[in-house]
Amino acid sequence: MKSHSIEMKIQKTGSFLKESEPSSALPNNSSQYRIASDELFYDSYFIDQLHLEKLRAQRSKSTLSIILLTLEKEDDSEVVNMQNILDIIRTKIRDTDISGFVNNRTIGVLLPDTDEKGAKELCGKLVNDNKKPQFSATTSSYPDHIFESLEKIGSIRPDAFPFKLKNSKSGSWFKLLLKRGVDIIGSITGIVIFMPVMLMAALAVKSTSSGPIIFRQIRLGKQGTPFNFYKFRSMQVNLDDNIHREYIHNFINGSHTKVNQGDKEKPFYKIKLDPRITKVGRFIRKTSIDELPQFFNVLKGDMSLVGPRPPLPYEVEKYQTWHLQRILEMKPGITGLWQVEGRSKAEWDDSVRLDIRYIQNWSLLLDVKILFRTIETVLKCRGAV
């Protein structure tokens, strides 16, 4: 998560951004600094608008940023009228920007068609030299778990700033722990059951072509964390990867006529007759045997049995903003919803939507269903080359 923290200065009741309210606005019996309008815990309208703007950003492929202003420190003799502050903020932003209460200490400003740099510039314009009270400001650009947290929970504790991506998943810690337990048991079981197959595959790879048995490649896991991804080597070594780079670039950009290896009725989005693939490699890819070393990735904790596929760094460089959701929330998996529903038939955006749908609806039961469907898919060699 990219955040930017500064101190916002306010002078007495409702005075904000070089505007002041008369001192008579303060109650005569005020003995402590408190927030006016305590009943404004959060504005459901603002949360609803956040949801709509997020969907619009996904569809239009535009940028979306947010500024969160949170009351940080209190004085002993003054009242802050948050409604007055919000009204003043609204005079300082564009008509197309959306502002409202996140909770009774936090004001949010949604900035459509604005990147992080623009959001920070606006934050700078909102700062003045008044001394108190202090507001912390956090800026973020979508996709980021701030948006997901606000949308799902409806409010965020002010003391939660600055946000950390690793806390972004709102699922039960027990369910996540159970998922990890299933991954450990499942990976060990898979290694034991498929060890004879892996040994035969290793022998076949080694005896038919020069190079290492295991192909190691840097992939990006949860929150974009790089890790070593394992597969049985199915290609010749030291070959140019421009074929795949160009294919991925066209695939993500939606140049379907360049990447579709089938036809309109039966599209096939995978490289056929790749000259880099060895004869043994073609067989182990067709039968998905080349994927078996990923059980060790699962055992190490880099991957899960079920989840989105881990992307290559040069693939992520081509992502649109909303595509990043598939790597922010959950560990990548050996198999997933895309593999059993879309596989090589799905266009790029549809495959990303399948991954996002899995993330938003995941459960242990869903994982079990996907695992059983994966067995059927692999046995039928569906969508493999």
C-alpha positions in Angstrom: 0.0 0.0 0.0 1.2 3.4 -0.8 0.4 6.0 1.8 1.2 9.6 2.5 1.0 11.1 6.0 0.9 14.8 6.9 -0.6 16.8 9.7 -3.7 18.8 8.9 -4.2 22.0 11.1 -7.5 23.3 12.3 -8.1 26.4 14.5 -11.1 26.2 16.8 -14.6 25.0 15.9 -14.9 24.2 12.3 -12.0 26.4 11.2 -10.2 24.5 8.4 -8.1 25.5 5.5 -7.6 29.1 6.4 -11.3 29.6 7.3 -12.5 30.4 10.8 -15.7 30.3 12.8 -16.3 32.8 15.5 -15.1 31.9 19.0 -18.7 32.2 20.3 -19.3 28.9 18.5 -17.6 27.2 21.4 -19.8 26.1 24.3 -19.2 28.1 27.5 -19.0 25.1 29.7 -16.6 23.1 27.5 -14.0 21.5 29.7 -12.5 19.1 27.2 -11.9 18.8 23.5 -14.6 16.7 21.9 -16.1 15.9 18.5 -19.4 17.5 17.6 -22.0 15.4 15.8 -21.0 12.1 17.5 -24.0 10.4 16.0 -22.3 10.6 12.6 -20.5 7.2 12.8 -20.3 6.9 9.1 -22.2 8.0 6.0 -23.7 5.0 4.2 -24.0 7.2 1.1 -20.2 7.7 1.0 -19.6 4.0 1.3 -22.1 3.3 -1.5 -20.4 5.8 -3.7 -17.1 4.2 -3.0 -18.5 0.9 -4.2 -19.9 2.5 -7.4 -16.7 4.4 -8.2 -14.7 1.3 -7.7 -16.8 -0.6 -10.2 -16.6 2.4 -12.6 -12.8 2.4 -12.3 -12.7 -1.3 -13.2 -15.0 -0.9 -16.2 -13.4 2.4 -17.6 -9.9 1.4 -16.7 -9.5 4.8 -15.1 -7.6 5.7 -11.9 -9.3 6.3 -8.5 -7.8 7.7 -5.4 -9.0 8.4 -1.9 -7.9 10.8 0.9 -8.8 10.0 4.5 -8.5 12.7 7.1 -8.6 11.4 10.6 -8.7 13.5 13.8 -5.5 12.6 15.6 -4.9 14.7 18.7 -7.2 16.6 21.1 -7.0 19.8 23.1 -8.5 20.4 26.5 -10.8 23.3 25.7 -12.1 23.1 22.2 -14.8 21.4 20.1 -14.3 20.2 16.6 -17.5 20.3 14.5 -16.8 17.6 11.9 -19.8 18.7 9.8 -18.4 22.2 9.4 -15.1 20.7 8.4 -16.7 18.5 5.8 -18.6 21.5 4.4 -15.4 23.5 4.1 -13.6 20.6 2.4 -16.4 20.4 -0.2 -15.6 24.0 -1.2 -12.0 23.0 -1.9 -12.5 20.0 -4.1 -13.9 19.4 -7.6 -17.6 19.0 -8.3 -16.9 15.5 -9.5 -15.1 14.5 -6.2 -17.1 12.8 -3.5 -16.8 13.4 0.2 -18.4 12.1 3.3 -18.0 10.6 6.8 -16.2 7.3 7.2 -16.8 7.5 10.9 -17.1 10.3 13.5 -13.4 11.0 13.4 -12.6 10.4 9.7 -13.7 12.2 6.5 -13.1 10.6 3.2 -12.7 12.2 -0.2 -13.0 10.1 -3.4 -11.1 11.4 -6.4 -12.2 9.8 -9.7 -9.7 10.0 -12.6 -7.0 10.9 -10.1 -3.7 9.0 -9.5 -1.7 9.0 -6.3 0.4 12.0 -7.3 -2.8 14.0 -7.9 -4.2 12.9 -4.5 -1.0 14.0 -2.7 -1.1 17.4 -4.5 -4.6 17.9 -3.3 -3.6 16.9 0.2 -0.8 19.6 0.0 -3.4 22.2 -1.0 -5.5 21.3 2.0 -2.7 22.0 4.5 -2.2 25.3 6.3 -0.2 26.7 9.1 -2.9 26.6 11.8 -1.8 24.8 14.9 -4.6 22.7 16.2 -6.3 20.2 16.3 -4.2 17.8 14.2 -5.5 15.6 11.4 -3.6 12.7 9.8 -4.0 12.3 6.1 -3.7 9.0 4.2 -3.8 8.9 0.4 -4.2 5.7 -1.6 -4.9 4.7 -5.2 -7.2 1.8 -6.2 -6.7 -1.1 -6.1 -5.7 -1.1 -2.5 -7.2 -2.9 0.5 -8.4 0.5 1.9 -11.1 0.4 -0.7 -12.0 -3.2 0.1 -12.0 -2.6 3.8 -14.3 0.4 3.7 -16.6 -1.3 1.3 -17.0 -4.5 3.4 -16.8 -3.2 6.9 -18.4 0.3 6.3 -15.9 1.9 8.6 -12.2 1.9 9.6 -10.8 2.6 13.1 -8.8 5.8 13.0 -5.9 4.1 14.8 -5.6 1.7 11.9 -3.5 4.1 9.9 -1.2 3.6 8.2 -2.8 0.5 6.6 -0.7 -2.6 5.9 -1.6 -4.8 2.9 -0.9 -8.0 4.9 -3.9 -7.2 7.1 -6.2 -6.6 4.1 -8.0 -10.0 4.1 -11.1 -9.7 6.3 -11.7 -13.5 6.5 -11.7 -15.3 9.8 -8.2 -16.0 11.1 -9.4 -19.4 12.1 -10.5 -20.1 8.5 -7.2 -18.9 7.1 -5.3 -21.0 9.6 -7.5 -24.0 8.6 -6.8 -23.3 5.0 -3.0 -23.3 5.7 -3.4 -26.6 7.6 -5.2 -28.1 4.6 -2.4 -26.9 2.4 0.2 -28.5 4.5 -1.6 -31.8 4.7 -2.6 -31.7 1.1 0.9 -30.9 -0.2 2.6 -33.6 1.9 -0.1 -36.1 0.7 0.5 -35.0 -2.9 4.2 -35.4 -2.7 3.9 -38.9 -1.2 1.3 -40.1 -3.7 3.0 -38.6 -6.8 6.6 -39.2 -5.8 6.9 -42.2 -8.3 5.5 -40.1 -11.1 7.8 -37.2 -10.2 10.8 -39.5 -10.2 10.0 -40.9 -13.6 9.4 -37.4 -14.9 12.7 -36.2 -13.5 14.5 -39.2 -15.2 12.8 -38.5 -18.6 13.6 -34.8 -18.5 17.3 -35.4 -17.6 17.8 -38.2 -20.2 16.3 -36.4 -23.2 17.6 -32.9 -23.0 20.4 -30.9 -21.4 19.7 -28.6 -18.5 18.3 -28.7 -15.0 15.4 -31.1 -14.1 13.5 -28.4 -12.2 12.7 -25.1 -13.8 12.9 -22.2 -11.3 11.2 -19.0 -12.2 10.4 -15.8 -10.2 6.7 -15.4 -9.8 4.7 -12.9 -7.7 2.6 -14.1 -4.8 0.3 -12.5 -2.3 0.8 -8.7 -2.3 3.3 -9.0 -5.1 5.9 -10.8 -3.0 8.4 -12.5 -5.3 9.2 -16.2 -4.8 10.9 -19.1 -6.6 8.2 -21.0 -8.6 9.0 -24.7 -9.3 8.0 -26.8 -12.4 9.6 -29.7 -14.2 11.6 -28.2 -17.1 9.6 -28.6 -20.4 11.7 -26.4 -22.6 15.1 -26.1 -24.0 17.5 -24.0 -21.9 18.8 -20.5 -22.6 16.1 -19.6 -25.1 14.7 -16.1 -25.7 11.4 -15.5 -23.9 10.2 -12.8 -26.3 7.6 -15.3 -27.7 5.8 -15.5 -24.4 6.3 -11.8 -23.6 4.7 -10.7 -26.8 1.9 -13.2 -26.4 1.2 -12.0 -22.9 1.3 -8.4 -23.9 -1.3 -9.0 -26.7 -3.4 -11.2 -24.5 -3.7 -8.6 -21.7 -4.3 -5.8 -24.2 -7.2 -7.7 -25.7 -5.6 -8.3 -29.1 -7.6 -11.5 -29.5 -7.0 -12.0 -33.2 -3.2 -12.2 -32.5 -3.4 -14.6 -29.6 -6.5 -16.8 -30.3 -5.1 -20.2 -31.4 -8.6 -21.5 -32.1 -11.6 -19.7 -33.7 -14.5 -17.5 -32.6 -16.7 -20.4 -31.6 -13.9 -22.3 -29.8 -11.3 -19.9 -28.8 -8.0 -21.2 -27.4 -5.7 -18.7 -25.6 -2.5 -20.6 -25.3 0.6 -20.8 -27.5 0.4 -23.9 -29.7 3.4 -25.6 -31.2 5.8 -23.6 -29.2 9.3 -24.4 -30.7 10.9 -24.1 -27.3 9.1 -27.1 -25.9 10.8 -30.5 -25.9 9.1 -33.8 -26.7 9.0 -34.9 -23.1 8.0 -31.4 -22.2 5.0 -31.5 -24.5 3.8 -34.7 -22.7 4.3 -33.5 -19.2 2.6 -30.2 -20.0 -0.4 -32.0 -21.6 -0.8 -34.2 -18.6 0.0 -31.4 -16.1 2.8 -33.5 -14.6 5.1 -30.5 -15.0 3.1 -28.8 -12.2 3.7 -31.4 -9.5 6.8 -29.7 -8.0 4.5 -26.9 -6.9 3.5 -29.1 -4.0 6.8 -28.0 -2.5 5.8 -24.3 -3.1 2.7 -25.0 -1.1 4.5 -26.8 1.7 6.9 -23.8 1.9 4.0 -21.4 2.2 4.6 -19.5 -1.0 1.4 -20.9 -2.6 -1.8 -22.6 -1.7 -3.5 -25.7 -3.2 -6.3 -23.4 -4.5 -6.0 -19.8 -5.5 -5.2 -17.4 -8.4 -2.3 -18.4 -10.7 1.0 -16.6 -9.7 1.9 -14.1 -12.5 5.3 -13.3 -13.9 6.8 -9.9 -13.1 6.7 -8.8 -16.8 3.1 -9.8 -16.9 2.1 -7.6 -14.0 3.9 -4.6 -15.7 1.1 -4.8 -18.3 -1.7 -5.0 -15.8 -4.5 -2.4 -15.6 -5.2 -1.1 -12.2 -8.1 -3.4 -11.4 -6.2 -6.6 -12.5 -3.9 -6.2 -9.4 -6.7 -7.4 -7.2 -5.8 -11.0 -8.1 -2.5 -10.7 -6.3 -3.3 -8.5 -3.4 -5.6 -10.6 -1.2 -4.7 -14.3 -1.3 -1.8 -16.7 -2.0 -1.6 -18.0 -5.5 -2.7 -21.6 -6.1 -1.7 -24.7 -8.0 -5.3 -24.7 -9.3 -8.2 -22.3 -9.1 -11.5 -21.2 -10.4 -10.0 -20.0 -13.7 -8.4 -23.4 -14.3 -11.6 -25.4 -13.9 -14.1 -22.9 -15.5 -12.1 -20.8 -18.0 -8.7 -22.4 -18.6 -7.6 -21.7 -22.2 -11.1 -20.7 -23.4 -11.3 -17.5 -21.3 -10.2 -14.1 -22.5 -7.8 -12.2 -20.2 -10.3 -10.0 -18.4 -12.7 -12.9 -17.9 -9.9 -15.0 -16.4 -9.1 -12.1 -14.0 -12.7 -11.8 -13.0 -12.8 -15.5 -12.2 -9.8 -15.1 -9.9 -11.4 -12.1 -8.2 -14.7 -14.0 -7.9 -12.8 -16.8 -6.1 -11.1 -14.3 -3.7 -14.4 -12.6 -2.9 -16.3 -15.9 -2.3 -13.7 -18.3 -1.1 -14.4 -20.9 1.5 -13.0 -24.3 2.4 -16.0 -26.0 0.7 -15.3 -24.0 -2.5 -11.7 -25.2 -2.3 -12.7 -28.8 -2.1 -15.1 -28.4 -5.1 -12.3 -26.9 -7.2 -9.9 -29.6 -6.2 -12.3 -32.3 -7.3 -13.1 -30.5 -10.6 -9.3 -30.1 -11.1 -8.9 -33.9 -11.1 -11.6 -34.2 -13.8 -10.0 -31.4 -15.9 -6.5 -33.0 -15.6 -7.7 -36.5 -16.5 -9.4 -35.2 -19.6 -6.4 -33.0 -20.5 -8.9 -30.2 -21.0 -7.3 -26.9 -22.2 -3.7 -28.3 -22.1 -1.1 -28.3 -24.8 
